[in-house]
Structures are given as structure tokens and as C-alpha cells.
Amino acid sequence: MSKNKKNSTPQRSKKKQFPNINRFITENFFSKFIHKYRKRFLISFVTLLILLAIGAVAFDGYTNYRENKRFIQERTEINSKIVFWQSAIDRFPNYRDAYFKLAVLNYRLKNYDKAKEYLNKALKIDPNFKEGRELERSLK
């Protein structure tokens, strides 16, 4: 009898399912992953944004520091040249090029009144001074 019972019950047909080799990670995996690690992801993302902002500010600050350092160095060099050309004028009061150099250096420092003063002295010494006339046009 036991043999008959086995034969009498219909056997279930099992469907053979082949694994999907094209899709390793399913959408369900992503939804579970995001649901499970949402807080960690948000904290990591916000931390990354903050670090990027700090890096941008630091880079901008460093760039400003370098530019300011270059500006101060250039200004110091111009001031030392001014001292040199003023000593040249003390020794040679009719030296046109010294007055012109002082006018140009003061123009670069944006001391336009002093630049005009030195340029006028250079043009008094030599009224036909071509470079002096060009600087005079740019000062006006």
C-alpha cells in the first residue's frame, strides 16, 4: 500500500530556473542597501561636502597669501629703486632719465601726483623726450 500512495499523489513539477548571469546586483539589493545605510551615506556625503568647502577656502586663502606676498615683494623692490634714483638725482640734479625712472616707479605705485611732479622735471630738462610725452598722455 505504501507504494500505491506514492504513485497516487501527483508529483509536483519543478520549474527549472536558470540563474541570471547578466544581472549580478539587482535593484532590490540597492533599495535594501540604501534603506539600511541611508544615515551613514548622508553623513559621509555631508562630510565630503564640508571637506571640499574647507579645501576650496584653504586653496583660495593660500592663493591670496601668495599674491599678497608677491605684491609686497614687488612694492619693496620698487621702493628700493626709488631710493637709488633719488640718490642719483642728489648727485646729478640735471639727469633726465633719473627723473623719468622716478616718475615711472611712482606711476607703478599709483602715486600719480609724484609721478607727474618727476615727469614735469624730466620734461623741463628735455621737452622733446619722447617716452616722457607718452607717460604724460597716460597720466592724463
C-alpha positions, 0 to 999 in steps of 0.5 A: 500500500505504501507504494500505491500512495506514492504513485497516487499523489501527483508529483509536483513539477519543478520549474527549472530556473536558470540563474541570471548571469547578466544581472549580478546586483539587482535593484532590490539589493540597492533599495535594501542597501540604501534603506539600511545605510541611508544615515551613514551615506548622508553623513559621509556625503555631508562630510565630503561636502564640508571637506571640499568647502574647507579645501576650496577656502584653504586653496583660495586663502593660500592663493591670496597669501601668495599674491599678497606676498608677491605684491609686497615683494614687488612694492619693496623692490620698487621702493628700493629703486626709488631710493637709488634714483633719488640718490642719483638725482642728489648727485646729478640734479640735471639727469633726465632719465633719473627723473623719468625712472622716478616718475615711472616707479611712482606711476607703478605705485599709483602715486600719480601726483609724484609721478607727474611732479618727476615727469614735469622735471624730466620734461623741463630738462628735455621737452622733446623726450619722447617716452616722457610725452607718452607717460604724460598722455597716460597720466592724463 
